[in-house]
């Protein structure tokens, strides 16, 4: 069992960016000192929030993260060239001493694809070809690849990854077809945790496992990571008050890329089925429900938009001291 954090480095336009970056890096260091297992960065372009870029943040976090795994959760791979990412993550693998994870996905925002001049309809095909090329390049051998979007004629990367075969490659996905694609292409399905549907996880874990079996791939002992919102407080009423305040800020910002009415109608369902919050006992029960489904690597967004850094750190400390011990025997 592993517990990590999502370093959510996206900030309101009126925030002081230096103070904001220093604040989230301070949370990373705090999680490191509490012996959390991993930390993941995020990736968006042309965002309505100030969003430092993932590769730069990943490199910086490697320096301060101790023994933690450091990865992207997720990199919008169709907006990059696969040769670029193969080379970057081979480098990051060396810089981290073999601690890096490449988490990728197709993204969902129209604005990003429009800005890059890439039809959003191509995202699935570009994602598939990119993953195939990256894995081939990580062997260090010349690559011959003739795809619809990318072609290589015997080129090879100059720096092989430190990890034989390359870092773990996780694929984020939500819809059924994307989950099946993740099963065939990646080492793990990086599961999005912010669904209001209580049956989503059990249903799609089964879809994922079936797709791996059909592809001749094992499901035994695989990593099963999930991203979840986390907030722990001694007083459950305090937790609910705080969650309501910061949930509103965060999801209203996200909903500018979609339908604000969706957030308004789904808010209570998100509280019940998506967020991991409450007293230590309540959070322990929610994490247990997810571990019983098979998830074994939790990546918690712990610093919500507008939340004071000290509240985020207190939540991490309470989890480490009062929740994590219930799962200590399962940690590896």
Residue pairs with C-beta under 8 A, 6 or more apart in sequence:
1 291
1 296
1 297
1 327
1 330
1 331
1 332
2 37
2 38
2 69
2 225
2 296
2 297
2 298
2 331
2 332
3 36
3 37
3 38
3 297
3 298
3 300
3 319
3 324
3 327
3 331
4 31
4 36
4 37
4 38
4 39
4 40
4 68
4 69
4 297
4 298
4 299
4 300
5 27
5 28
5 31
5 36
5 38
5 39
5 40
5 299
5 300
5 301
5 302
5 316
6 39
6 40
6 42
6 73
6 227
6 299
6 300
6 301
6 302
7 24
7 25
7 27
7 28
7 39
7 40
7 41
7 42
7 57
7 61
7 303
8 24
8 42
8 301
8 303
8 304
8 305
9 20
9 21
9 24
9 41
9 42
9 51
9 52
9 57
10 42
10 44
10 47
10 49
10 50
10 51
10 305
11 17
11 20
11 49
11 50
11 51
11 305
12 49
12 50
12 253
12 305
12 306
13 48
13 49
13 50
15 50
17 50
17 52
20 50
21 52
23 303
23 309
24 303
25 60
25 61
25 64
26 309
26 313
27 302
27 303
27 309
27 312
27 313
27 316
28 39
28 61
28 64
28 65
29 64
30 313
30 316
30 317
31 39
31 68
31 302
31 316
32 39
32 64
32 65
32 66
32 68
34 316
34 317
34 320
35 320
36 68
36 316
36 320
37 68
37 69
37 297
37 331
38 68
38 69
38 70
38 71
38 101
38 297
38 299
39 61
39 65
39 68
39 69
39 70
39 71
40 70
40 71
40 72
40 73
40 101
40 103
40 227
40 299
41 54
41 57
41 58
41 61
41 70
41 71
41 72
41 73
42 51
42 54
42 72
42 73
42 74
43 53
43 54
43 72
43 74
43 75
43 76
44 51
44 76
44 109
44 112
45 51
45 76
45 79
45 111
45 112
45 115
45 116
46 111
46 112
46 115
48 253
48 256
48 257
49 253
54 72
54 75
55 75
55 88
55 92
58 70
58 71
58 72
58 92
58 100
59 92
59 95
61 70
62 70
62 92
62 95
62 96
62 99
62 100
65 99
67 99
68 99
69 99
69 100
69 101
70 92
70 96
70 99
70 100
70 101
71 100
71 101
71 102
71 103
71 168
71 170
72 101
72 102
72 103
72 104
73 103
73 172
73 190
73 227
73 299
74 103
74 104
74 105
74 107
74 170
74 172
74 190
75 85
75 102
75 103
75 104
75 105
76 104
76 105
76 106
76 107
76 112
77 85
77 104
77 105
77 106
77 126
77 127
77 130
77 131
78 106
78 107
78 113
78 118
78 122
78 123
78 126
78 127
78 130
79 107
79 112
79 113
79 116
79 118
80 130
81 150
82 129
82 130
82 131
82 133
82 134
82 137
82 150
83 133
83 137
83 152
83 155
83 157
85 102
85 104
85 130
85 134
86 133
86 134
86 137
86 138
86 157
86 166
87 137
87 157
87 158
87 159
89 100
89 102
89 134
89 161
89 166
89 167
90 138
90 157
90 159
90 160
90 161
90 162
90 166
91 159
92 100
92 167
93 100
93 161
93 162
93 163
93 166
93 167
94 159
94 161
94 162
97 162
98 162
98 163
98 167
100 167
101 167
101 168
101 169
101 170
102 134
102 166
102 167
102 168
102 169
102 170
103 169
103 170
103 171
103 172
103 190
104 127
104 130
104 131
104 169
104 170
104 171
104 172
104 186
105 127
105 171
105 172
105 173
105 190
106 123
106 124
106 127
106 173
106 178
107 113
107 123
108 257
109 257
110 120
110 257
111 257
113 119
113 120
113 123
118 126
122 149
124 177
124 178
124 181
125 148
125 149
126 149
126 150
127 171
127 181
127 185
128 181
128 185
129 145
129 147
129 148
129 149
129 150
130 150
131 169
131 171
131 185
131 186
132 145
132 147
132 185
133 143
133 145
133 147
133 150
133 152
134 166
134 169
135 165
135 166
135 169
136 143
136 145
137 143
137 156
137 157
138 157
138 160
138 161
138 165
138 166
139 160
139 165
140 156
140 157
140 160
141 156
142 154
142 155
142 156
143 152
143 154
143 155
143 156
144 152
144 153
144 154
145 151
145 152
161 167
168 187
168 188
168 223
169 185
169 186
169 187
170 186
170 187
170 188
170 189
170 190
170 223
170 225
171 181
171 182
171 185
171 186
171 188
171 189
171 190
172 182
172 189
172 190
172 191
172 192
173 179
173 181
173 182
173 189
173 190
173 192
174 192
174 195
176 204
176 207
179 189
179 204
179 207
179 208
179 211
180 207
180 208
180 211
182 189
182 190
182 208
183 189
183 207
183 208
183 209
183 211
183 212
183 215
183 217
184 211
184 212
184 215
184 217
187 222
187 223
188 222
188 223
188 224
188 225
189 208
189 224
189 225
190 225
190 226
190 227
191 201
191 204
191 224
191 225
191 226
191 227
191 295
192 227
193 226
193 227
193 228
193 229
193 274
194 227
194 229
194 270
194 274
195 201
195 273
195 274
196 266
196 269
196 270
196 272
196 273
196 274
197 269
197 273
198 272
198 273
201 226
201 290
201 293
201 295
202 293
205 224
205 293
205 294
209 219
212 218
212 219
212 222
213 219
223 296
223 297
224 294
224 295
224 296
224 297
225 295
225 296
225 297
225 298
225 299
226 290
226 295
226 297
226 298
226 299
227 299
227 300
227 301
228 274
228 275
228 276
228 290
228 298
228 299
228 300
228 301
229 274
229 275
229 276
229 277
229 300
229 301
229 304
230 275
230 276
230 277
230 283
230 300
230 301
230 302
230 315
230 319
231 239
231 242
231 243
231 246
231 275
231 276
231 277
231 302
231 304
231 315
232 239
232 277
232 278
232 279
232 280
232 283
232 314
232 315
232 318
232 319
232 322
232 323
233 239
233 242
233 278
233 279
233 314
233 315
233 318
234 279
234 280
234 318
235 279
236 278
236 279
236 282
239 277
239 278
239 279
239 282
240 277
240 278
242 307
242 311
243 271
243 275
243 277
245 306
246 304
246 305
246 306
246 307
247 267
247 270
247 271
247 275
247 304
249 304
249 305
249 306
250 304
250 305
250 306
251 263
251 267
251 270
252 260
252 263
253 305
254 263
255 262
255 263
271 277
276 283
276 286
276 287
276 300
277 283
278 286
280 318
280 319
280 322
280 323
283 319
283 323
284 322
284 323
284 326
287 298
287 323
287 327
288 326
290 298
291 327
291 330
296 330
300 316
300 319
302 312
302 315
302 316
303 309
303 312
304 312
324 331
